């Protein structure tokens, strides 16, 4: 992937057609992030007050929101030295059990705020006296009603099935949560890094994905690899490619890929490596490149063409954008209705 020099980020793939909702939402992300970040300082302060007695965090989410939760699973311990666990919603909804919430901040992440199982986790935690927080694009949602504190994403209504702006805004919201849990110097540094993100995302929208479209377009399966904070990016890239293009794409960390699944990787398995410059996990991701090529797997790397100086701890907000663009462009090339791919619906009600 390399930066485009002639195409403006707002231009769409088919010059003769009206842009899809997905395309418009994809390119609206910098402004959506700017709007959200106007609330970052007060929101971090509110999180600090709410979670003053919390020694850890429990996160409940599904789909793209679950991928955002993976980001927080690394970021919060890094900047705030607090334990983070991912809730298992079916413990509440199917088995009638409950996650451990004593002295935990319980965070529900749902763009629509209407996933019954995520609402159930927050309701259960609140009934047991735990502080609860909702990250959602609908402050009037059922999820928000169960929260002591709501962080609205402030993204214009997202109508395309594939989450773009609500995903990057969710990442930013979880970075704000991390700042609220962190000591002052780390919190200030993280919020300063976040202020740079909208401009960096604007640049990331100009990354050339033509080669990646050709590589992934030649197969109906693939692999994505990331580590640390960008394990979330590998998972979200795999989800976007799968739901939009019809390919079955599986995400891994380098270690998990080597523990068996790499045996299925060969000439028909394109691989996307997420390795932003300066991110601690990038080295081990890039170490896979030669091994994968020896197996005949075509390899594409997200990293060298990202905007220079992208702060490592917020790099997932920037690194996911070329992956979103790749999935959109490949879907268009395959003739997919990108606003409603595969008969999917925008809101999935899991229990």
C-alpha positions in Angstrom: 0.0 0.0 0.0 1.3 3.5 -0.9 -0.2 7.0 -0.7 -2.4 8.0 -3.6 -1.0 11.1 -5.4 -3.8 11.9 -7.8 -7.1 10.8 -6.2 -8.8 12.9 -3.6 -10.0 10.8 -0.6 -13.6 11.9 -1.3 -13.7 10.6 -4.8 -15.5 7.3 -5.3 -14.4 4.2 -7.1 -16.9 4.4 -9.9 -16.7 8.0 -11.2 -20.0 7.7 -13.0 -22.0 6.5 -10.1 -23.4 8.2 -7.0 -21.3 7.4 -3.9 -22.7 4.6 -1.7 -23.7 5.3 1.9 -20.7 3.3 2.9 -18.4 5.4 0.9 -19.8 8.6 2.3 -19.6 7.3 5.8 -16.0 6.1 5.3 -14.9 9.5 4.2 -16.8 11.3 6.9 -14.6 9.8 9.7 -12.2 12.7 10.2 -15.0 15.2 10.8 -16.9 12.7 13.0 -13.8 12.2 15.1 -13.3 15.9 15.4 -16.8 16.3 16.7 -16.4 13.5 19.2 -13.1 14.8 20.5 -14.6 18.1 21.5 -16.0 16.2 24.4 -12.8 14.2 25.3 -11.5 16.3 28.2 -14.8 16.5 30.2 -15.5 12.8 29.4 -12.2 11.7 30.7 -12.8 13.7 33.9 -16.2 12.1 34.3 -14.7 8.6 33.8 -12.1 9.4 36.5 -14.8 10.4 39.0 -17.1 7.4 38.2 -14.3 4.8 38.4 -12.3 6.3 41.3 -12.6 3.1 43.3 -12.4 0.6 40.5 -9.3 -1.6 40.2 -10.3 -3.1 36.9 -12.6 -2.9 33.9 -15.1 -5.4 32.4 -16.0 -4.8 28.7 -19.1 -6.2 27.0 -19.5 -6.0 23.2 -20.2 -7.8 20.0 -19.0 -7.5 16.4 -17.1 -4.4 15.6 -17.6 -3.2 19.1 -16.0 -6.3 20.4 -13.0 -5.5 18.2 -12.9 -2.1 19.8 -12.9 -3.8 23.2 -9.8 -5.7 22.2 -8.0 -2.3 21.8 -9.0 -1.3 25.3 -7.9 -4.7 26.6 -4.3 -3.6 25.7 -4.5 0.1 26.1 -6.0 0.4 29.6 -3.3 -1.8 31.2 -0.6 0.1 29.3 -1.6 3.6 30.4 -3.6 2.9 33.6 -2.2 -0.3 35.0 -5.6 -1.7 35.6 -6.8 -5.2 34.7 -9.2 -5.5 31.8 -11.5 -8.5 31.1 -13.9 -9.2 28.3 -17.4 -10.2 29.6 -19.1 -13.3 28.3 -22.6 -12.1 27.8 -24.1 -15.6 27.5 -23.2 -16.2 31.1 -25.9 -13.6 32.0 -28.4 -14.3 29.2 -28.1 -18.1 28.8 -26.7 -19.5 32.1 -28.0 -16.9 34.5 -24.5 -16.4 35.9 -22.7 -13.1 36.3 -19.2 -11.8 35.6 -17.1 -10.6 38.6 -17.9 -6.9 38.9 -16.7 -6.1 42.4 -14.6 -2.9 42.2 -14.8 -3.0 38.4 -16.0 -0.4 36.0 -18.4 -2.3 33.6 -18.5 -0.9 30.1 -21.0 -1.8 27.4 -20.1 -1.0 23.8 -22.8 -1.0 21.2 -23.1 1.4 18.3 -26.9 1.0 18.2 -27.2 0.5 22.0 -29.8 -2.1 21.3 -28.0 -5.5 21.6 -30.1 -7.3 24.3 -27.1 -9.3 25.7 -24.9 -6.2 26.1 -27.8 -4.4 27.8 -28.3 -7.4 30.0 -24.7 -7.3 31.2 -24.9 -3.6 32.1 -28.3 -4.1 33.8 -26.9 -7.0 35.9 -23.8 -5.1 36.9 -25.8 -2.0 37.9 -28.2 -4.1 40.0 -25.1 -5.4 41.8 -23.8 -1.9 42.5 -21.0 -1.7 40.0 -20.4 1.6 38.1 -21.6 1.3 34.5 -20.6 3.1 31.4 -22.1 3.0 27.9 -20.2 3.7 24.6 -22.9 4.1 22.0 -24.1 6.3 19.1 -27.6 6.5 20.6 -27.7 8.2 24.0 -31.5 7.4 24.1 -30.9 3.6 23.7 -31.6 0.8 26.1 -27.9 0.4 26.8 -27.6 4.1 27.7 -30.5 3.7 30.1 -28.5 1.2 32.1 -25.4 3.3 32.4 -24.3 5.7 35.1 -22.3 7.5 32.4 -22.8 7.6 28.6 -20.1 8.5 26.1 -22.1 9.3 22.9 -20.1 8.8 19.7 -21.7 11.8 18.0 -21.5 10.1 14.6 -24.2 11.0 12.1 -26.7 8.1 11.7 -24.7 5.2 10.1 -27.0 3.4 7.7 -24.6 1.1 5.9 -24.3 -2.4 7.4 -20.5 -2.2 7.7 -19.5 0.0 10.7 -16.8 2.6 9.8 -17.2 5.9 11.6 -18.8 4.3 14.6 -15.9 1.9 14.9 -13.2 4.5 14.8 -15.2 6.7 17.2 -15.6 3.8 19.5 -11.8 3.3 19.5 -11.5 7.0 20.4 -14.1 6.7 23.1 -12.2 3.8 24.7 -9.0 5.8 24.5 -10.8 8.5 26.5 -11.9 5.9 29.0 -8.3 4.8 29.3 -7.2 8.4 29.9 -9.9 8.8 32.6 -8.4 5.8 34.4 -4.7 6.8 33.9 -2.6 9.0 36.1 -2.4 12.7 35.0 0.8 12.6 32.9 -0.2 9.6 30.9 -3.8 10.8 30.6 -2.6 14.2 29.2 -0.3 12.5 26.7 -3.0 10.2 25.5 -5.5 13.0 25.0 -2.8 15.0 23.1 -2.3 12.0 20.8 -6.0 11.8 20.2 -6.1 15.4 19.1 -3.9 14.5 16.2 -6.0 11.5 15.1 -8.6 13.3 12.8 -5.9 14.7 10.6 -4.0 11.4 10.5 -7.2 9.6 9.5 -7.7 12.1 6.7 -4.2 11.2 5.4 -4.9 7.5 5.8 -7.9 7.8 3.5 -5.5 8.6 0.7 -3.5 5.4 1.0 -3.4 3.5 -2.3 -5.0 0.0 -1.9 -4.9 -1.0 -5.6 -2.3 -3.7 -5.1 -4.2 -5.1 -2.0 -7.4 -5.2 -4.0 -5.7 -7.3 -6.7 -4.1 -9.6 -4.1 -7.2 -10.2 -2.1 -9.5 -10.3 -5.2 -7.7 -13.4 -6.4 -9.0 -15.5 -3.6 -12.1 -16.2 -1.5 -10.2 -16.7 1.7 -7.4 -14.8 3.6 -5.7 -14.1 6.8 -5.0 -10.9 8.8 -2.3 -10.6 11.5 -1.8 -7.9 14.2 -0.4 -7.8 17.7 -0.8 -5.7 20.8 -3.1 -2.7 20.3 -3.4 -3.6 16.6 -4.7 -7.1 17.2 -8.0 -5.2 17.2 -7.1 -3.9 13.7 -6.5 -7.4 12.4 -9.8 -8.6 13.8 -11.7 -5.6 12.4 -10.0 -5.9 9.0 -11.0 -9.6 8.8 -14.6 -8.7 9.8 -14.8 -6.0 7.1 -13.4 -8.2 4.4 -15.7 -11.1 5.3 -18.9 -9.2 5.6 -18.4 -6.9 2.6 -16.7 -9.1 0.1 -17.9 -12.6 0.8 -14.4 -13.9 1.4 -13.8 -15.8 4.6 -10.9 -14.0 6.3 -9.5 -15.1 9.7 -7.6 -12.9 12.2 -4.6 -14.0 14.2 -1.7 -12.7 16.3 1.7 -13.9 15.1 1.9 -16.5 17.9 -1.6 -17.9 17.4 -1.0 -18.2 13.6 2.2 -20.1 14.2 0.5 -22.4 16.7 -1.1 -24.5 13.9 -3.2 -22.3 11.5 -0.2 -21.3 9.4 -0.2 -24.9 8.1 -3.3 -23.9 6.0 -1.6 -20.8 4.5 -0.3 -21.1 1.0 -0.5 -19.6 -2.5 -4.3 -19.2 -2.3 -4.2 -17.4 1.0 -3.5 -13.7 0.8 -2.3 -12.2 4.1 -2.7 -8.7 5.5 -0.1 -7.8 8.1 -0.9 -4.8 10.3 2.4 -3.3 11.4 2.5 0.5 12.0 5.9 2.0 12.4 6.8 2.5 16.1 4.1 0.1 17.4 5.6 -2.4 19.8 4.0 -5.4 18.2 4.9 -4.6 14.7 8.3 -6.3 14.7 6.9 -9.8 15.4 4.2 -9.2 12.8 6.8 -8.3 10.1 8.9 -11.3 11.1 6.2 -13.5 9.5 6.6 -11.9 6.1 9.4 -14.1 4.8 7.9 -17.3 6.3 4.6 -16.6 4.6 6.2 -15.8 1.3 8.1 -19.1 1.5 4.7 -20.8 1.7 3.7 -18.9 -1.5 1.2 -16.6 0.3 0.8 -13.1 -1.2 1.5 -10.6 1.6 0.2 -7.0 2.0 1.4 -4.7 4.8 -0.5 -1.9 6.4 2.1 0.3 8.2 4.9 1.8 6.1 2.4 4.0 4.2 0.5 5.3 7.2 1.1 8.9 8.0 4.5 9.4 9.6 4.5 10.2 13.2 1.3 8.4 14.1 1.4 7.9 17.9 1.7 4.2 18.6 -1.1 4.0 21.2 -3.7 5.5 18.9 -2.4 3.9 15.7 -5.4 1.4 15.6 -7.7 4.4 14.8 -5.5 5.2 11.8 -4.4 1.8 10.7 -7.9 0.4 10.3 -8.8 3.0 7.6 -6.8 1.5 4.7 -8.4 -1.9 5.7 -11.9 -0.4 5.5 -11.0 1.1 2.1 -9.7 -2.3 0.9 -12.8 -4.1 1.9 -15.0 -1.4 0.3 -13.0 -1.3 -3.0 -12.9 -5.1 -3.2 -16.6 -5.4 -2.6 -17.3 -2.8 -5.4 -15.0 -4.8 -7.7 -17.1 -7.9 -7.0 -20.4 -6.2 -7.6 -21.6 -6.4 -4.0 -24.2 -4.0 -2.7 -21.9 -2.5 -0.2 -24.7 -0.9 1.8 -26.5 -4.2 2.4 -24.0 -7.0 1.7 -24.9 -10.7 2.0 -28.4 -10.1 3.2 -27.1 -8.6 6.5 -28.9 -6.0 8.6 -27.4 -3.0 10.4 -28.6 -4.0 13.8 -28.0 -7.5 15.0 -30.0 -8.5 18.1 -28.0 -11.2 19.9 -29.1 -12.7 23.2 
